[in-house]
Amino acid sequence: MATSEWVLLAYRLPREPSTPRITVWRKLRRLGAVQVVDGLVALPADPRTVEAFDWLADEVLEAGGEAWTWRATSSKAQDRALRQRASDAVGEEYRTLVTKASDAETDPQRRTVDRLRRELRSIEGRDHFGSKEQDRARRAVERLATLQDAQSEAAR
């Protein structure tokens, strides 16, 4: 496996007010950032992730914090560890989505299918390495959609 280039964001925010810390945490989660250590997160480097970290660094600075971004190449062991952390996180999200889809099979509703499809797209947006759980989650959501379609047809 070749090593990857990563974009890193090191940041520190004041304890109070807590709103900027929560906002940054939520944005990092939405991006699928991997926590390396406290205050240091990583993403695979591409134009989108570099720009996202640059914007986040600006937000941290505007909130009175400190932030730095840079690109780095990891060793093979570090690369494996970072990829594994990222895959573990999205894998858990996919498994949760599969459970939600399975639980909804008893009474599939269009709004539930739509919500789960949005959630699936959101998870896929932060799945930088194609988790092995992704296909299972896609199949579960599509199975629910098929059940919902069949239920709608039967009701006509």
Secondary structure, DSSP 8 states (H G I E B T S, - for coil): ----EEEEEEEE--SSSSHHHHHHHHHHHHHT-EEEETTEEEEE-SHHHHHHHHHHHHHHHHTT-EEEEEEEE--HHHHHHHHHHHHHHHHHHHHHHHHHHHHGGGS--HHHHHHHHHHHHHHHHH-TT--TTHHHHHHHHHHHHHHHHHHHHHH-
